[in-house]
Amino acid sequence: MERQSSATTAIFNAFAILEQLSLGEGSQTLSRLSRQLGIPKASAFRNLNALEQCGYIARDRGNGGYVLGPRILGLARRFSEKDEIIAAARPHLMKLAASTGETAHLAVLSGSDIIYLDVVQGSHLVRAVVHPGDRIPAQCVASGKVIMAFGDDAQLNALLEARPMKFTSRTLATETTLRRDFEVIRARGYATNVGEWIDDVAAVSSPIIGSGGKAVAAMGIAGPRSRLGPKVLEKLSIEIRCQAGLVSETFLTLRGETGGSSRAA
């Protein structure tokens, strides 16, 4: 019990140090942090040492004090990026849900999974149910496959090396079938999932393209297979590609980035 309490205190202390360093008061010494936060010097030193080793803080070469490190700044940038994607995509998700009656969603890649950042429920009584924060294996849903197809080669290789699992009889679970599917996705600009995750669910998704022409997220719709057959998904892909292209342009503008066409070919 004492060990758990000690660990909890160390975590609280570490977050307190990060918050103190984030106030923009320049580099701060061990003595100053210990005094301002009420943390014993020995404990503060251990916290600082651990945070420095992990890259969340760094030493100021000028006076030896502590400042926020590159990893914490990287976390902040990624959080800001997700927030900007949500802001850019929200009105377009609402349009998709209203025009199709299906559940519209926005997703990003996290390891070999996708995470839903935002969801707008459709108007049909029988519809696909998904919630913000839900995680699903990327290999078997349209959003995951389209991010992989338009993402970095390293992401694709990592997925294939992870030995994709088979969830239904329709799941693509071999390197050959997945690579072939990604080639098709890149050629037409959208991905579909027809019973690859859950037998009676179908979906179509298009990438949101960031700087460098790589996918940073995906948006699309999902619903029952009985309503969303291959021909319907193909027809819906036109509007989804259009809306995703508009989100891509808005996202780049929010980040002050410009360049070539942001729409998937």
Phi, psi and omega in degrees: 000318179296323180296318179296318180297319179296318180295319179297318178298319180297321179294314178300318180297318181298316179293324178297320179296315180298318179295320179296318180289340181278357184284354176075031180261019181082186181293148182231141183276166176302315182298318182292317179297317179299317182289315184291325184263351180070031180255129178307144184305318182297317180292317179299320179298317179297318178298314181296318180298316180294317180294324179292317179299326180276353178087008182275341170224165180217166180266138173284119183294337182287309184238003177079002179286181184250142176224167176297141182263176185297329182289321179291325178291326176295320177298318180297319179295319181293322177296317179298320180297315180297319179297320180290324177296316179299315180298319181289325188273334189308308181297329181284326174297319179296321177296317180296314180297320181290320185280332183257337185077000182260166178288123179259143185216156176238131185222154174231162180274138175221099185066234179262010179245167165248150176241132178279121179273324183209147182218136172239117184291145178281175183265348179293145178294321176258115185210167175288138181247121177214151183233150174305134181098344178296142178245138179218142177306129186295330187296337190242012175233154185300317181298315180296317182293322182287327175293318177299315184296323182256013181260200180283148177300328181297323178295316180296314181297322179296321178296315182292325179290339181281004180055078182309141181268163178252124183254328174221177179294343182264352182298133174276114189230021175233157181300319182297311183291324179291315179298321178295318179295320179295325176297317178297316181300315180296324182291322185258347175087010177204163180235153176235158173225113180242088179073023182274337179255308174231134189310317189259020179241138177232157182204160174219141186212150178231152185280150167260118189264130177257197180298146181083003177074017180256150179288132176252345180193182177212150176226150181185194179229158178218150179190188182293142177300328181298337180255334185245075176282173181307318181291323178293318179298320178298318180294316180294334182299333181297311180292321181294319177298319179297311181295320179295324177296320177295321177296319179302315181294318179295318180299315179296322179295317179300327182268004178070028181248142176225168181168209180286190182300135181264000183271140177294139181291000000 
